């Protein structure tokens, strides 16, 4: 995870455009420079709000930052932001956050020491509310719909954090299971991705949706149809077959790459469908 920094401070650099964008950028930039973007003013917002405990009680600032990152193509910033938010909200959804969950979060994300205060502040802020996580998950799922391996990586991190305070073979809390299933759905991931994340297994080199595209078949195609398509592609693209037909060397070398991709796609689909 290479992108951290002042996550909210990066919003000031977004090219929002127009007068609103200029005003928003200037305001957020000034607040970030002062290190007070999400800090309430002196004395709190009012006598009726525990502002210092919850400077962003409705997650409005967090969602604005996520939305701006999404619409302006700042995918790395969106990913970093949503990773912290989702981990914090997951840790809190079943009970107060404990040290084991925090340590699990820190161990998997490898946060640079100089950024730990900002990330810690964002984590503490995010865990104050746990009923809004799906909108962040949907935003991230939409942004990474063509790069689902990143989403599967994050789902694996969430499972790791959820299990941090569980005894061996102890089941996750129902609230955590519900949270994880909703995130999995919002990410648009496959059943295979859920199974791997739940079991702590490594993700494949190719996402399931990409595997279907490589073979040129629909995700709804039958097992027999996909197997037949795979065999047809192998016969048509096998380097030995091209060599026997007298194909030039550059075509044979290209076929080696194609056949590796075709077989990798078939392996992914087989695992996903239990074939």
KOLDO-315419 format. One line per 10 residues: their letters; for each residue x, y negated, z of N, C-alpha, C. Coordinates in nm, 4 decimals. Example, Ala and Ser with C-alpha at 12.3 -4.5 7.8 and 13.67 -1.06 7.14 Angstrom:
2
as	1.3190:0.5690:0.7800:1.2300:0.4500:0.7800:1.3200:0.3300:0.7800  1.2850:0.2250:0.7080:1.3670:0.1060:0.7140:1.2900:-0.0030:0.7870
This chain:
275
xxxxxxxxxx	0.0871:0.1182:0.0000:0.0000:0.0000:0.0000:0.0903:-0.1226:0.0000  0.1122:-0.1809:-0.1180:0.2103:-0.2867:-0.1317:0.1515:-0.4255:-0.1066  0.0208:-0.4411:-0.1172:-0.0397:-0.5744:-0.1097:-0.1031:-0.5964:0.0258  -0.0462:-0.6864:0.1040:-0.1094:-0.7241:0.2308:-0.1112:-0.8762:0.2386  -0.0151:-0.9348:0.3079:-0.0143:-1.0805:0.3204:-0.1359:-1.1292:0.3956  -0.1601:-1.2567:0.3853:-0.2797:-1.3143:0.4466:-0.3964:-1.2898:0.3537  -0.4722:-1.1841:0.3824:-0.5731:-1.1392:0.2871:-0.6748:-1.2480:0.2549  -0.7182:-1.3179:0.3540:-0.8154:-1.4236:0.3264:-0.7477:-1.5448:0.2644  -0.6237:-1.5685:0.2988:-0.5518:-1.6817:0.2419:-0.5378:-1.6702:0.0917  -0.5346:-1.5466:0.0392:-0.5188:-1.5297:-0.1043:-0.6396:-1.5806:-0.1813
xxxxxxxxxx	-0.7525:-1.5937:-0.1140:-0.8722:-1.6437:-0.1818:-0.8484:-1.7828:-0.2371  -0.7622:-1.8601:-0.1706:-0.7376:-1.9972:-0.2144:-0.6762:-2.0019:-0.3531  -0.6142:-1.8934:-0.3964:-0.5509:-1.8925:-0.5272:-0.6413:-1.8434:-0.6379  -0.7642:-1.8060:-0.6068:-0.8546:-1.7534:-0.7092:-0.9008:-1.8653:-0.8022  -0.9043:-1.8342:-0.9310:-0.9493:-1.9325:-1.0298:-1.1007:-1.9269:-1.0395  -1.1676:-1.9865:-0.9442:-1.3132:-1.9819:-0.9404:-1.3730:-2.0731:-1.0465  -1.3117:-2.1886:-1.0661:-1.3592:-2.2800:-1.1689:-1.4694:-2.3709:-1.1196  -1.4778:-2.4887:-1.1815:-1.5832:-2.5827:-1.1468:-1.5573:-2.6541:-1.0153  -1.6480:-2.7459:-0.9813:-1.6311:-2.8237:-0.8593:-1.6412:-2.7354:-0.7362  -1.7330:-2.6403:-0.7406:-1.7478:-2.5518:-0.6247:-1.6198:-2.4726:-0.6000
xxxxxxxxxx	-1.5608:-2.4229:-0.7102:-1.4380:-2.3471:-0.6960:-1.3259:-2.4320:-0.6388  -1.3173:-2.5561:-0.6847:-1.2130:-2.6454:-0.6355:-1.2300:-2.6741:-0.4870  -1.3536:-2.7014:-0.4474:-1.3815:-2.7302:-0.3064:-1.3550:-2.6073:-0.2204  -1.4044:-2.4912:-0.2673:-1.3864:-2.3683:-0.1907:-1.2388:-2.3337:-0.1784  -1.1669:-2.3442:-0.2897:-1.0250:-2.3129:-0.2864:-0.9485:-2.4040:-0.1929  -0.9797:-2.5342:-0.1990:-0.9098:-2.6289:-0.1124:-0.9402:-2.6026:0.0342  -1.0660:-2.5754:0.0639:-1.1048:-2.5515:0.2029:-1.0404:-2.4254:0.2572  -1.0451:-2.3186:0.1783:-0.9874:-2.1931:0.2241:-0.8353:-2.2029:0.2327  -0.7763:-2.2730:0.1365:-0.6317:-2.2898:0.1399:-0.5876:-2.3668:0.2619  -0.6597:-2.4728:0.2955:-0.6259:-2.5519:0.4127:-0.6399:-2.4684:0.5389
xxxxxxxxxx	-0.7478:-2.3919:0.5461:-0.7696:-2.3083:0.6640:-0.6621:-2.2009:0.6754  -0.6226:-2.1443:0.5610:-0.5192:-2.0407:0.5642:-0.3860:-2.0988:0.6079  -0.3543:-2.2214:0.5593:-0.2294:-2.2856:0.5986:-0.2246:-2.3087:0.7488  -0.3394:-2.3396:0.8063:-0.3469:-2.3640:0.9507:-0.3606:-2.2344:1.0287  -0.3753:-2.1215:0.9583:-0.3923:-1.9935:1.0254:-0.5248:-1.9840:1.0975  -0.6269:-2.0537:1.0467:-0.7535:-2.0602:1.1202:-0.8732:-2.0346:1.0312  -0.8540:-1.9560:0.9260:-0.9617:-1.9371:0.8304:-1.0870:-1.8809:0.8946  -1.0710:-1.7861:0.9840:-1.1861:-1.7260:1.0490:-1.1917:-1.7584:1.1971  -1.1210:-1.8604:1.2381:-1.1259:-1.9019:1.3773:-1.2328:-2.0107:1.3920  -1.3128:-2.0055:1.4961:-1.4144:-2.1087:1.5167:-1.3507:-2.2385:1.5619
xxxxxxxxxx	-1.4193:-2.3494:1.5465:-1.3654:-2.4762:1.5936:-1.3585:-2.4786:1.7459  -1.2802:-2.5714:1.7975:-1.2671:-2.5849:1.9416:-1.4038:-2.6039:2.0060  -1.4311:-2.5255:2.1064:-1.5596:-2.5331:2.1730:-1.6618:-2.4367:2.1176  -1.6287:-2.3677:2.0064:-1.7218:-2.2711:1.9491:-1.8219:-2.3389:1.8572  -1.8974:-2.2577:1.7843:-1.9971:-2.3109:1.6923:-2.1109:-2.3789:1.7662  -2.1490:-2.3216:1.8759:-2.2496:-2.3855:1.9615:-2.2457:-2.3163:2.0955  -2.3200:-2.3682:2.1879:-2.3240:-2.3064:2.3208:-2.3971:-2.1735:2.3190  -2.4679:-2.1437:2.2124:-2.5491:-2.0227:2.2052:-2.4782:-1.9066:2.1361  -2.3571:-1.9321:2.0838:-2.2857:-1.8272:2.0105:-2.1544:-1.7952:2.0806  -2.1256:-1.6646:2.0906:-1.9951:-1.6226:2.1428:-1.8969:-1.6272:2.0263
xxxxxxxxxx	-1.8655:-1.7475:1.9828:-1.7955:-1.7652:1.8560:-1.6550:-1.7078:1.8574  -1.5857:-1.7200:1.9675:-1.4484:-1.6712:1.9685:-1.4432:-1.5205:1.9594  -1.5464:-1.4522:2.0008:-1.5505:-1.3067:1.9895:-1.5963:-1.2634:1.8511  -1.6748:-1.3499:1.7864:-1.7293:-1.3126:1.6553:-1.7356:-1.4344:1.5635  -1.6214:-1.4797:1.5113:-1.6210:-1.5983:1.4257:-1.6924:-1.5792:1.2935  -1.7121:-1.4535:1.2517:-1.7823:-1.4255:1.1260:-1.8890:-1.3202:1.1542  -1.9905:-1.3542:1.2364:-2.0830:-1.2520:1.2876:-2.1602:-1.1779:1.1808  -2.1839:-1.2381:1.0658:-2.2610:-1.1720:0.9603:-2.1739:-1.1229:0.8451  -2.0434:-1.1224:0.8647:-1.9480:-1.0773:0.7624:-1.9567:-1.1603:0.6347  -2.0086:-1.2816:0.6437:-2.0258:-1.3628:0.5230:-1.8919:-1.3985:0.4607
xxxxxxxxxx	-1.7969:-1.4437:0.5434:-1.6665:-1.4822:0.4892:-1.5958:-1.3624:0.4278  -1.6073:-1.2472:0.4936:-1.5426:-1.1262:0.4419:-1.6025:-1.0871:0.3073  -1.7349:-1.0954:0.2946:-1.7962:-1.0544:0.1692:-1.7685:-1.1558:0.0588  -1.7631:-1.2839:0.0921:-1.7266:-1.3846:-0.0076:-1.5864:-1.3554:-0.0606  -1.4937:-1.3227:0.0287:-1.3578:-1.2915:-0.0136:-1.3559:-1.1692:-0.1044  -1.4325:-1.0653:-0.0682:-1.4383:-0.9436:-0.1494:-1.5005:-0.9731:-0.2859  -1.6081:-1.0505:-0.2864:-1.6772:-1.0809:-0.4126:-1.5879:-1.1635:-0.5044  -1.5207:-1.2613:-0.4488:-1.4314:-1.3438:-0.5299:-1.3180:-1.2600:-0.5879  -1.2640:-1.1707:-0.5067:-1.1583:-1.0833:-0.5565:-1.2091:-0.9976:-0.6718  -1.3334:-0.9483:-0.6601:-1.3902:-0.8615:-0.7634:-1.4137:-0.9374:-0.8935
xxxxxxxxxx	-1.4788:-1.0528:-0.8854:-1.5183:-1.1238:-1.0079:-1.4000:-1.1903:-1.0769  -1.2911:-1.2117:-1.0045:-1.1741:-1.2745:-1.0664:-1.0646:-1.1747:-1.0985  -1.0956:-1.0466:-1.0854:-1.0008:-0.9437:-1.1261:-0.8847:-0.9205:-1.0326  -0.8936:-0.9689:-0.9091:-0.7861:-0.9476:-0.8118:-0.8072:-0.8113:-0.7448  -0.7910:-0.7049:-0.8221:-0.8261:-0.5715:-0.7732:-0.7400:-0.5278:-0.6566  -0.6110:-0.5626:-0.6585:-0.5251:-0.5194:-0.5493:-0.5660:-0.5859:-0.4182  -0.6047:-0.7135:-0.4250:-0.6496:-0.7825:-0.3049:-0.7826:-0.7267:-0.2559  -0.8720:-0.6964:-0.3488:-1.0002:-0.6363:-0.3120:-0.9781:-0.5013:-0.2448  -0.8870:-0.4221:-0.2989:-0.8600:-0.2893:-0.2437:-0.8044:-0.2998:-0.1019  -0.7075:-0.3889:-0.0829:-0.6482:-0.4064:0.0504:-0.7522:-0.4539:0.1504
xxxxxxxxxx	-0.8319:-0.5525:0.1098:-0.9345:-0.6074:0.1973:-1.0366:-0.5008:0.2363  -1.0893:-0.4293:0.1379:-1.1927:-0.3288:0.1657:-1.1374:-0.2099:0.2427  -1.0107:-0.1784:0.2239:-0.9502:-0.0696:0.3007:-0.9538:-0.1008:0.4496  -0.9139:-0.2209:0.4854:-0.9154:-0.2602:0.6270:-1.0588:-0.2639:0.6790  -1.1477:-0.3256:0.6041:-1.2870:-0.3391:0.6484:-1.3531:-0.2029:0.6693  -1.3387:-0.1131:0.5734:-1.4055:0.0161:0.5820:-1.3460:0.1015:0.6932  -1.2151:0.0989:0.7095:-1.1533:0.1754:0.8185:-1.2010:0.1261:0.9541  -1.2090:-0.0051:0.9697:-1.2528:-0.0612:1.0980:-1.3981:-0.0272:1.1263  -1.4827:-0.0385:1.0265:-1.6252:-0.0127:1.0470:-1.6509:0.1359:1.0710  -1.5738:0.2219:1.0040:-1.5863:0.3658:1.0284:-1.5463:0.3996:1.1714
xxxxxxxxxx	-1.4356:0.3431:1.2163:-1.3874:0.3722:1.3513:-1.4892:0.3317:1.4581  -1.5665:0.2283:1.4299:-1.6620:0.1769:1.5288:-1.7998:0.2407:1.5168  -1.8331:0.3049:1.4056:-1.9723:0.3426:1.3795:-2.0271:0.4465:1.4776  -1.9398:0.5255:1.5405:-1.9880:0.6302:1.6312:-1.9663:0.5967:1.7771  -1.8720:0.5060:1.8062:-1.8371:0.4726:1.9449:-1.7353:0.3597:1.9404  -1.7024:0.3000:2.0550:-1.5984:0.1971:2.0549:-1.4692:0.2504:1.9938  -1.3998:0.1635:1.9205:-1.2738:0.2021:1.8577:-1.1716:0.2382:1.9646  -1.0980:0.3465:1.9419:-0.9976:0.3883:2.0400:-0.8577:0.3841:1.9790  -0.7582:0.3995:2.0659:-0.6196:0.3876:2.0242:-0.5810:0.4919:1.9188  -0.6336:0.6128:1.9266:-0.6005:0.7170:1.8284:-0.6439:0.6747:1.6885
xxxxxxxxxx	-0.7609:0.6138:1.6785:-0.8097:0.5700:1.5481:-0.7244:0.4558:1.4940  -0.6867:0.3645:1.5814:-0.6020:0.2528:1.5386:-0.4667:0.3032:1.4916  -0.4081:0.3960:1.5672:-0.2780:0.4504:1.5284:-0.2872:0.5262:1.3956  -0.3980:0.5987:1.3744:-0.4172:0.6704:1.2483:-0.4254:0.5720:1.1323  -0.4992:0.4646:1.1517:-0.5120:0.3598:1.0497:-0.3754:0.3020:1.0145  -0.2969:0.2686:1.1154:-0.1665:0.2067:1.0922:-0.0684:0.3042:1.0268  -0.0772:0.4313:1.0649:0.0187:0.5286:1.0117:-0.0036:0.5565:0.8637  -0.1272:0.5529:0.8187:-0.1563:0.5843:0.6792:-0.1364:0.4648:0.5866  -0.1490:0.3438:0.6403:-0.1428:0.2269:0.5539:-0.0063:0.1594:0.5503  0.0817:0.1922:0.6422:0.2188:0.1393:0.6429:0.2202:-0.0129:0.6265
xxxxxxxxxx	0.1586:-0.0799:0.7195:0.1487:-0.2260:0.7145:0.2828:-0.2877:0.7525  0.3377:-0.3783:0.6729:0.4638:-0.4438:0.7091:0.4496:-0.5168:0.8427  0.5527:-0.5129:0.9278:0.5438:-0.5767:1.0605:0.5022:-0.7222:1.0550  0.5492:-0.7943:0.9536:0.5168:-0.9374:0.9468:0.3693:-0.9622:0.9156  0.2995:-0.8605:0.8651:0.1583:-0.8770:0.8313:0.0644:-0.8144:0.9333  0.1189:-0.7456:1.0336:0.0348:-0.6770:1.1307:-0.0605:-0.7707:1.2058  -0.0179:-0.8921:1.2444:-0.1132:-0.9800:1.3150:-0.2363:-1.0136:1.2317  -0.2149:-1.0469:1.1016:-0.3283:-1.0824:1.0163:-0.4194:-0.9620:0.9930  -0.3591:-0.8471:0.9632:-0.4392:-0.7271:0.9388:-0.5117:-0.6846:1.0653  -0.4435:-0.6949:1.1799:-0.5082:-0.6613:1.3069:-0.6258:-0.7514:1.3375
xxxxxxxxxx	-0.6115:-0.8794:1.3060:-0.7214:-0.9733:1.3288:-0.8402:-0.9402:1.2385  -0.8115:-0.9047:1.1127:-0.9187:-0.8672:1.0209:-0.9870:-0.7380:1.0663  -0.9093:-0.6409:1.1135:-0.9638:-0.5145:1.1633:-1.0577:-0.5415:1.2810  -1.0129:-0.6243:1.3754:-1.0955:-0.6550:1.4922:-1.2240:-0.7259:1.4521  -1.2122:-0.8120:1.3534:-1.3292:-0.8855:1.3052:-1.4289:-0.7901:1.2396  -1.3775:-0.7011:1.1562:-1.4641:-0.6129:1.0782:-1.5419:-0.5156:1.1660  -1.4835:-0.4707:1.2744:-1.5500:-0.3683:1.3552:-1.6648:-0.4241:1.4394  -1.6831:-0.5540:1.4377:-1.7924:-0.6121:1.5150:-1.9281:-0.5834:1.4526  -1.9274:-0.5430:1.3266:-2.0536:-0.5096:1.2603:-2.0314:-0.3858:1.1735  -2.1218:-0.2875:1.1836:-2.1014:-0.1616:1.1105:-2.2156:-0.1264:1.0156
xxxxxxxxxx	-2.3132:-0.2126:1.0037:-2.4282:-0.1800:0.9190:-2.4179:-0.2386:0.7784  -2.3034:-0.2972:0.7458:-2.2891:-0.3659:0.6172:-2.1811:-0.3051:0.5286  -2.1310:-0.1878:0.5660:-2.0164:-0.1316:0.4955:-2.0466:-0.0921:0.3511  -2.1721:-0.0567:0.3225:-2.2035:-0.0062:0.1885:-2.1844:-0.1123:0.0810  -2.2083:-0.2374:0.1117:-2.1924:-0.3398:0.0085:-2.0451:-0.3577:-0.0276  -1.9564:-0.3412:0.0710:-1.8136:-0.3475:0.0398:-1.7715:-0.2253:-0.0416  -1.8238:-0.1078:-0.0044:-1.7913:0.0146:-0.0772:-1.8414:0.0060:-0.2215  -1.9612:-0.0472:-0.2409:-2.0139:-0.0603:-0.3775:-1.9290:-0.1560:-0.4607  -1.8866:-0.2655:-0.4001:-1.8047:-0.3636:-0.4717:-1.6734:-0.2990:-0.5154  -1.6128:-0.2238:-0.4256:-1.4863:-0.1583:-0.4582:-1.5072:-0.0473:-0.5612
xxxxxxxxxx	-1.6149:0.0291:-0.5463:-1.6441:0.1353:-0.6415:-1.6647:0.0825:-0.7814  -1.7302:-0.0305:-0.7928:-1.7531:-0.0916:-0.9236:-1.6214:-0.1392:-0.9840  -1.5366:-0.2005:-0.9026:-1.4101:-0.2534:-0.9531:-1.3165:-0.1417:-0.9986  -1.3241:-0.0261:-0.9315:-1.2325:0.0847:-0.9615:-1.3037:0.2014:-1.0288  -1.4101:0.1728:-1.1003:-1.4846:0.2812:-1.1649:-1.4009:0.3543:-1.2695  -1.2974:0.2877:-1.3237:-1.2097:0.3516:-1.4210:-1.0785:0.3989:-1.3588  -1.0690:0.3928:-1.2283:-0.9469:0.4355:-1.1586:-0.9879:0.5050:-1.0296  -1.0599:0.6151:-1.0445:-1.1215:0.6778:-0.9280:-1.0224:0.7491:-0.8372  -0.9015:0.7735:-0.8847:-0.8030:0.8356:-0.7970:-0.7699:0.7435:-0.6795  -0.7711:0.6136:-0.7025:-0.7493:0.5187:-0.5927:-0.8624:0.5270:-0.4913
xxxxxxxxxx	-0.9835:0.5424:-0.5403:-1.0983:0.5547:-0.4506:-1.0905:0.6848:-0.3709  -1.0474:0.7909:-0.4356:-1.0339:0.9177:-0.3640:-0.9257:0.9076:-0.2567  -0.8183:0.8367:-0.2872:-0.7147:0.8150:-0.1864:-0.7733:0.7469:-0.0632  -0.8545:0.6444:-0.0846:-0.9135:0.5721:0.0278:-1.0117:0.6593:0.1048  -1.0895:0.7410:0.0345:-1.1801:0.8333:0.1035:-1.0999:0.9275:0.1920  -0.9853:0.9721:0.1450:-0.8994:1.0571:0.2266:-0.8496:0.9857:0.3501  -0.8158:0.8587:0.3373:-0.7733:0.7793:0.4536:-0.8874:0.7676:0.5544  -1.0078:0.7458:0.5057:-1.1230:0.7333:0.5947:-1.1471:0.8628:0.6721  -1.1358:0.9757:0.6056:-1.1481:1.1035:0.6754:-1.0395:1.1178:0.7812  -0.9185:1.0762:0.7483:-0.8061:1.0855:0.8419:-0.8332:1.0020:0.9670
xxxxxxxxxx	-0.8833:0.8815:0.9487:-0.9150:0.7952:1.0623:-1.0291:0.8553:1.1454  -1.1303:0.9088:1.0776:-1.2448:0.9667:1.1481:-1.2031:1.0850:1.2345  -1.1069:1.1623:1.1878:-1.0649:1.2822:1.2610:-0.9609:1.2538:1.3689  -0.9139:1.1319:1.3759:-0.8033:1.1003:1.4663:-0.8344:1.1321:1.6122  -0.9584:1.1145:1.6539:-0.9937:1.1377:1.7938:-1.0727:1.2673:1.8125  -1.0680:1.3556:1.7135:-1.1377:1.4844:1.7239:-1.0417:1.5926:1.7714  -1.0907:1.6817:1.8523:-1.0130:1.7987:1.8900:-1.0055:1.8929:1.7699  -0.9140:1.9886:1.7743:-0.8991:2.0829:1.6644:-1.0305:2.1571:1.6408  -1.0733:2.1635:1.5149:-1.1966:2.2310:1.4721:-1.3238:2.1621:1.5223  -1.3105:2.0451:1.5824:-1.4294:1.9707:1.6262:-1.4930:1.8999:1.5071
xxxxxxxxxx	-1.6237:1.9056:1.4997:-1.6949:1.8413:1.3890:-1.6963:1.6904:1.4075  -1.7034:1.6197:1.2964:-1.7165:1.4744:1.3028:-1.8529:1.4362:1.3572  -1.8618:1.3174:1.4129:-1.9879:1.2656:1.4640:-2.0846:1.2454:1.3461  -2.2144:1.2722:1.3658:-2.3118:1.2530:1.2568:-2.3064:1.1137:1.1949  -2.2800:1.0117:1.2772:-2.2711:0.8759:1.2229:-2.1527:0.8621:1.1286  -2.0431:0.9293:1.1596:-1.9258:0.9252:1.0714:-1.9527:0.9998:0.9411  -2.0176:1.1139:0.9511:-2.0525:1.1901:0.8306:-2.1426:1.1075:0.7399  -2.2420:1.0425:0.7994:-2.3330:0.9595:0.7211:-2.2563:0.8445:0.6543  -2.1670:0.7822:0.7275:-2.0848:0.6739:0.6748:-2.0027:0.7234:0.5555  -1.9342:0.8351:0.5732:-1.8471:0.8876:0.4682:-1.9258:0.9290:0.3442
xxxxxxxxxx	-2.0419:0.9892:0.3642:-2.1240:1.0293:0.2496:-2.1739:0.9078:0.1723  -2.2102:0.8033:0.2425:-2.2566:0.6825:0.1751:-2.1436:0.6144:0.0982  -2.0230:0.6154:0.1556:-1.9074:0.5586:0.0857:-1.8746:0.6420:-0.0379  -1.8768:0.7741:-0.0219:-1.8522:0.8650:-0.1350:-1.9507:0.8362:-0.2487  -2.0762:0.8170:-0.2152:-2.1778:0.7861:-0.3164:-2.1532:0.6494:-0.3795  -2.1210:0.5496:-0.2972:-2.0968:0.4147:-0.3489:-1.9745:0.4114:-0.4399  -1.8764:0.4968:-0.4120:-1.7569:0.5050:-0.4951:-1.7841:0.5781:-0.6263  -1.8938:0.6537:-0.6321:-1.9242:0.7301:-0.7523:-1.8301:0.8472:-0.7735  -1.7822:0.9077:-0.6651:-1.6862:1.0165:-0.6750:-1.7564:1.1511:-0.6916  -1.6814:1.2489:-0.7362:-1.7347:1.3821:-0.7621:-1.7423:1.4646:-0.6338
xxxxxxxxxx	-1.8095:1.5798:-0.6460:-1.8145:1.6738:-0.5345:-1.6749:1.7253:-0.5019  -1.5926:1.7405:-0.6055:-1.4563:1.7859:-0.5828:-1.3758:1.6863:-0.5013  -1.3973:1.5574:-0.5251:-1.3267:1.4552:-0.4493:-1.3652:1.4612:-0.3020  -1.4944:1.4814:-0.2746:-1.5399:1.4957:-0.1356:-1.4736:1.6165:-0.0702  -1.4724:1.7278:-0.1397:-1.4158:1.8504:-0.0846:-1.2680:1.8335:-0.0520  -1.1931:1.7693:-0.1408:-1.0502:1.7495:-0.1169:-1.0268:1.6536:-0.0013  -1.1010:1.5436:0.0019:-1.0832:1.4475:0.1104:-1.1211:1.5085:0.2444  -1.2296:1.5830:0.2459:-1.2755:1.6471:0.3700:-1.1736:1.7492:0.4191  -1.1118:1.8213:0.3255:-1.0150:1.9234:0.3632:-0.8728:1.8725:0.3767  -0.8523:1.7427:0.3528:-0.7184:1.6870:0.3647:-0.6245:1.7322:0.2553
xxxxxxxxxx	-0.6792:1.7725:0.1402:-0.5957:1.8209:0.0310:-0.5593:1.7072:-0.0639  -0.4504:1.7266:-0.1352:-0.4042:1.6252:-0.2295:-0.5005:1.6156:-0.3470  -0.5157:1.4967:-0.3987:-0.5995:1.4776:-0.5163:-0.5253:1.5261:-0.6393  -0.5973:1.5569:-0.7475:-0.5325:1.6017:-0.8711:-0.4656:1.4852:-0.9413  -0.3829:1.5182:-1.0392:-0.3158:1.4130:-1.1162:-0.4127:1.3404:-1.2077  -0.5312:1.3996:-1.2301:-0.6319:1.3413:-1.3186:-0.7668:1.3450:-1.2488  -0.8400:1.2347:-1.2532:-0.9725:1.2309:-1.1928:-1.0707:1.3125:-1.2761  -1.1770:1.3622:-1.2119:-1.2726:1.4467:-1.2817:-1.3360:1.3759:-1.4010  -1.3742:1.2505:-1.3830:-1.4389:1.1805:-1.4938:-1.3447:1.1666:-1.6135  -1.2155:1.1475:-1.5868:-1.1175:1.1386:-1.6945:-1.1000:1.2745:-1.7624
xxxxxxxxxx	-1.1102:1.3818:-1.6844:-1.0952:1.5163:-1.7413:-1.2041:1.5447:-1.8442  -1.3265:1.5063:-1.8142:-1.4359:1.5268:-1.9101:-1.4134:1.4443:-2.0366  -1.3582:1.3255:-2.0196:-1.3313:1.2407:-2.1353:-1.2232:1.3010:-2.2241  -1.1201:1.3591:-2.1627:-1.0124:1.4209:-2.2393:-1.0669:1.5338:-2.3271  -1.1581:1.6140:-2.2708:-1.2152:1.7245:-2.3477:-1.3274:1.6789:-2.4405  -1.3744:1.5562:-2.4220:-1.4799:1.5046:-2.5083:-1.6155:1.5659:-2.4808  -1.6419:1.6011:-2.3546:-1.7700:1.6621:-2.3182:-1.8380:1.5779:-2.2111  -1.9673:1.5959:-2.1990:-2.0442:1.5269:-2.0970:-2.0241:1.5941:-1.9617  -2.0335:1.5164:-1.8561:-2.0226:1.5718:-1.7217:-2.1391:1.6670:-1.6929  -2.2455:1.6541:-1.7707:-2.3626:1.7416:-1.7535:-2.3555:1.8667:-1.8399
xxxxxxxxxx	-2.2506:1.8835:-1.9164:-2.2384:2.0001:-2.0042:-2.2294:2.1284:-1.9220  -2.2731:2.2382:-1.9811:-2.2687:2.3668:-1.9108:-2.1258:2.4190:-1.9046  -2.1041:2.5135:-1.8133:-1.9711:2.5735:-1.8003:-1.9275:2.6394:-1.9312  -2.0189:2.7106:-1.9946:-1.9857:2.7787:-2.1191:-1.9500:2.6791:-2.2297  -2.0242:2.5701:-2.2359:-1.9961:2.4691:-2.3382:-1.8585:2.4076:-2.3180  -1.8241:2.3790:-2.1927:-1.6939:2.3182:-2.1651:-1.5816:2.4172:-2.1936  -1.6004:2.5431:-2.1549:-1.4985:2.6445:-2.1805:-1.4759:2.6625:-2.3313  -1.5831:2.6653:-2.4074:-1.5723:2.6797:-2.5532:-1.4990:2.5607:-2.6139  -1.5319:2.4403:-2.5663:-1.4666:2.3197:-2.6173:-1.3174:2.3227:-2.5865  -1.2833:2.3631:-2.4649:-1.1422:2.3709:-2.4260:-1.0667:2.4673:-2.5174
xxxxxxxxxx	-1.1236:2.5851:-2.5403:-1.0567:2.6835:-2.6259:-1.0392:2.6326:-2.7686  -1.1405:2.5622:-2.8175:-1.1326:2.5064:-2.9532:-1.0210:2.4034:-2.9632  -1.0125:2.3172:-2.8627:-0.9080:2.2141:-2.8612:-0.7693:2.2756:-2.8503  -0.7575:2.3801:-2.7701:-0.6275:2.4462:-2.7566:-0.5831:2.5054:-2.8892  -0.6753:2.5728:-2.9586:-0.6403:2.6326:-3.0882:-0.6010:2.5258:-3.1900  -0.6732:2.4141:-3.1878:-0.6487:2.3095:-3.2875:-0.5219:2.2303:-3.2595  -0.4817:2.2236:-3.1340:-0.3702:2.1350:-3.0968:-0.2466:2.2078:-3.0475  -0.2478:2.3392:-3.0493:-0.1329:2.4112:-2.9961:-0.0102:2.3878:-3.0843  0.1031:2.3555:-3.0247:0.2249:2.3286:-3.1038:0.2663:2.4461:-3.1926  0.2466:2.5685:-3.1436:0.2854:2.6849:-3.2249:0.2024:2.6919:-3.3532
xxxxxxxxxx	0.0731:2.6601:-3.3414:-0.0134:2.6631:-3.4592:0.0286:2.5567:-3.5594  0.0642:2.4388:-3.5100:0.1092:2.3324:-3.5993:0.2415:2.3690:-3.6655  0.3287:2.4300:-3.5866:0.4581:2.4700:-3.6414:0.4400:2.5736:-3.7523  0.3469:2.6686:-3.7312:0.3213:2.7719:-3.8322:0.2657:2.7118:-3.9604  0.1973:2.5982:-3.9479:0.1411:2.5334:-4.0659:0.2406:2.4381:-4.1325  0.3621:2.4317:-4.0776:0.4650:2.3475:-4.1355:0.4517:2.2007:-4.1029  0.3903:2.1680:-3.9884:0.3743:2.0279:-3.9490:0.5106:1.9665:-3.9175  0.5266:1.8363:-3.9421:0.6541:1.7699:-3.9101:0.6813:1.7685:-3.7596  0.8064:1.7469:-3.7236:0.8484:1.7566:-3.5835:0.7760:1.6558:-3.4941  0.7539:1.5338:-3.5445:0.6900:1.4331:-3.4588:0.5455:1.4725:-3.4251
xxxxxxxxxx	0.4781:1.5432:-3.5172:0.3426:1.5900:-3.4874:0.3453:1.7022:-3.3841  0.4457:1.7880:-3.3934:0.4584:1.8965:-3.2962:0.4870:1.8400:-3.1565  0.5723:1.7399:-3.1497:0.6034:1.6773:-3.0201:0.4799:1.6099:-2.9614  0.4009:1.5455:-3.0463:0.2766:1.4833:-2.9988:0.1782:1.5889:-2.9511  0.1774:1.7051:-3.0182:0.0866:1.8131:-2.9801:0.1225:1.8700:-2.8439  0.2506:1.8716:-2.8106:0.2938:1.9183:-2.6781:0.2313:1.8320:-2.5692  0.2294:1.7019:-2.5919:0.1697:1.6099:-2.4948:0.0186:1.6308:-2.4872  -0.0451:1.6447:-2.6048:-0.1903:1.6621:-2.6077:-0.2330:1.7915:-2.5394  -0.1618:1.9005:-2.5656:-0.2027:2.0285:-2.5095:-0.1853:2.0284:-2.3584  -0.0838:1.9570:-2.3090:-0.0655:1.9467:-2.1637:-0.1822:1.8715:-2.1009
xxxxxxxxxx	-0.2272:1.7663:-2.1666:-0.3403:1.6886:-2.1153:-0.4695:1.7703:-2.1208  -0.4881:1.8452:-2.2288:-0.6087:1.9277:-2.2436:-0.6143:2.0347:-2.1347  -0.5025:2.1004:-2.1105:-0.4996:2.2050:-2.0083:-0.5137:2.1474:-1.8673  -0.4547:2.0300:-1.8451:-0.4690:1.9658:-1.7143:-0.6149:1.9294:-1.6891  -0.6830:1.8794:-1.7921:-0.8243:1.8445:-1.7785:-0.9081:1.9684:-1.7468  -0.8808:2.0775:-1.8151:-0.9538:2.2016:-1.7905:-0.9299:2.2523:-1.6483  -0.8069:2.2420:-1.6007:-0.7762:2.2842:-1.4635:-0.8535:2.2011:-1.3608  -0.8613:2.0697:-1.3846:-0.9351:1.9823:-1.2932:-1.0829:2.0201:-1.2899  -1.1418:2.0406:-1.4069:-1.2837:2.0735:-1.4147:-1.3104:2.2104:-1.3525  -1.2215:2.3060:-1.3745:-1.2381:2.4373:-1.3134:-1.2420:2.4272:-1.1609
xxxxx	-1.1502:2.3515:-1.1050:-1.1473:2.3352:-0.9589:-1.2723:2.2640:-0.9101  -1.3139:2.1620:-0.9845:-1.4299:2.0839:-0.9424:-1.5565:2.1683:-0.9435  -1.5667:2.2618:-1.0414:-1.6882:2.3448:-1.0552:-1.6748:2.4822:-0.9915  -1.5573:2.5103:-0.9366:-1.5387:2.6394:-0.8747:-1.5370:2.7553:-0.9719  -1.4836:2.7333:-1.0911:-1.4795:2.8375:-1.1944:-1.3577:2.9276:-1.1766
